[in-house]
Amino acid sequence: KTSFDLTDVYCHNARGDYYAATRQWHLALRQHQLAYQLAMEYNDPYYIADEAWEVGRAWAAMNQQDSAEYYLGKAMEVARRYNYMPKVKFILKELSAYYGSTQQYSRAWKVASQLAEFTDSLTTLHNHNRILLNDVRFQTAKKEGRIIQLESDQLLQQLRLRQKNTLNY
């Protein structure tokens, strides 16, 4: 493709989501596969991760273990490489549920543990970012207050000087 137009990816994704919501997994799979192929052509890592996840979910819903694991693994690889943290969380959740539904309980537990650990670290990072943001807001307000005070002092000094000049005159 010569242009970077994700409209087709969006359309196939939306159709796939519709078919998945109505549990028409073969149709959902086809739409997400088309979106995945386009995302690969455009080399768009976000949609590669997203559509690989969707394709893996569809394969999992149709009990196709090898295909489900392949695409969910591919989605995880890309999501981790590009640090798409919410996507990693969704994929871990999907993998845990999938392993549980296929009675691979030790794998399900292992991935659920990874999910819990990842969620904790994501929450910690989120809280850290909030603290940093609040600190910046506080420092900004403090500086603005200081600027206003300096401007007031300067204005007062100018008024005093003008009054003095008037008295001297």
C-alpha positions in Angstrom: 0.0 0.0 0.0 1.3 3.4 -0.8 -0.7 5.4 1.7 -1.1 4.9 5.4 -4.9 4.8 5.7 -6.1 2.7 8.6 -9.8 3.1 7.6 -9.9 -0.5 6.2 -8.3 -1.8 9.4 -11.0 0.1 11.5 -13.8 -1.3 9.4 -12.7 -4.9 9.5 -12.0 -4.5 13.3 -15.6 -3.1 13.8 -17.2 -5.9 11.8 -15.1 -8.5 13.6 -16.2 -7.0 17.0 -19.8 -7.1 15.9 -19.6 -10.8 14.8 -17.7 -11.7 18.0 -20.5 -10.0 20.1 -23.0 -12.1 18.3 -20.9 -15.2 18.7 -20.4 -15.7 15.0 -16.8 -16.7 15.5 -16.0 -17.8 11.9 -17.1 -14.4 10.6 -15.4 -12.5 13.4 -12.2 -14.5 12.7 -12.3 -13.6 9.0 -12.7 -9.9 9.6 -10.0 -9.7 12.2 -7.7 -11.7 10.0 -8.2 -9.1 7.2 -7.5 -6.3 9.7 -4.4 -8.2 10.9 -3.1 -8.5 7.4 -3.6 -4.8 6.7 -2.0 -3.9 10.0 1.0 -6.0 9.0 1.2 -4.3 5.5 1.1 -0.9 7.2 3.6 -2.2 9.9 1.4 -0.6 12.6 2.5 -2.2 15.8 -0.6 -1.1 17.8 -3.0 -2.7 15.4 -0.8 -5.7 14.9 -1.0 -6.4 18.6 -4.7 -5.6 18.7 -5.7 -7.7 15.7 -3.4 -10.6 16.7 -5.2 -10.5 20.1 -8.6 -10.5 18.4 -7.7 -13.4 16.0 -6.4 -15.3 19.0 -9.6 -14.7 20.9 -11.7 -16.0 17.9 -9.5 -19.1 17.6 -9.9 -19.7 21.3 -13.6 -19.4 21.1 -13.6 -22.0 18.4 -11.3 -24.3 20.5 -8.4 -24.1 18.1 -5.6 -24.3 20.7 -2.5 -24.0 18.5 -3.9 -21.1 16.5 -5.2 -19.4 19.6 -1.9 -19.7 21.4 0.1 -18.5 18.4 -1.9 -15.3 17.9 -2.2 -14.5 21.6 1.6 -15.1 21.9 2.2 -12.8 18.9 -0.1 -10.1 20.4 1.8 -10.4 23.7 5.2 -10.1 22.0 4.3 -6.9 20.1 2.4 -5.4 23.1 5.4 -5.9 25.4 7.9 -4.7 22.8 6.1 -1.4 22.3 5.0 -1.1 25.9 1.3 -1.1 25.3 0.6 -1.8 28.9 -3.3 -1.9 28.9 -3.1 -4.3 25.9 -0.6 -6.5 27.8 -3.1 -6.7 30.7 -6.0 -7.7 28.3 -3.9 -10.3 26.7 -2.8 -11.8 30.0 -6.4 -11.9 31.1 -7.4 -13.6 27.9 -4.6 -16.2 28.1 -5.5 -17.0 31.7 -9.2 -17.5 30.9 -8.2 -19.6 27.8 -5.9 -21.9 29.7 -8.6 -22.3 32.4 -11.2 -23.2 29.8 -9.0 -25.8 28.2 -8.2 -27.3 31.7 -4.6 -26.3 31.6 -4.8 -25.2 35.1 -1.1 -24.8 35.9 -0.6 -22.6 32.9 -3.8 -20.6 33.8 -2.5 -20.1 37.3 0.9 -19.0 36.1 -0.6 -16.5 33.7 -3.1 -15.3 36.3 -0.1 -14.7 38.7 1.6 -12.7 36.0 -1.6 -10.8 35.5 -1.8 -9.9 39.2 1.8 -8.9 39.3 1.5 -6.8 36.1 -1.7 -5.2 37.4 0.1 -4.3 40.6 3.0 -2.7 38.7 0.6 -0.9 36.4 -1.2 0.5 39.4 2.0 1.5 41.0 3.1 3.3 37.9 -0.2 5.0 37.5 -0.1 6.2 41.1 3.5 7.4 40.7 2.4 9.4 37.6 -0.4 10.9 39.5 2.0 12.0 42.3 4.3 13.5 39.7 1.5 15.4 38.0 0.1 16.7 41.3 3.6 17.8 42.3 4.0 19.7 39.0 0.6 21.3 39.6 1.6 22.3 43.1 4.9 23.7 42.0 3.2 25.6 39.1 0.6 27.1 41.5 3.4 28.1 43.9 5.4 29.8 41.1 2.3 31.6 39.8 1.6 32.8 43.3 5.2 34.0 43.6 5.0 35.8 40.2 1.8 37.5 41.3 3.4 38.6 44.5 6.5 40.0 42.7 4.2 41.8 40.2 2.3 43.3 43.1 5.5 44.4 44.9 6.8 45.9 41.6 3.5 47.8 41.1 3.6 49.0 44.7 7.2 50.2 44.3 6.3 52.0 41.1 3.3 53.7 42.8 5.6 54.8 45.7 8.2 56.1 43.3 5.5 58.0 41.4 4.1 59.4 44.6 7.6 60.4 45.7 8.3 62.1 42.3 5.0 63.9 42.6 5.9 65.2 46.1 9.3 66.2 45.0 7.9 68.0 42.0 
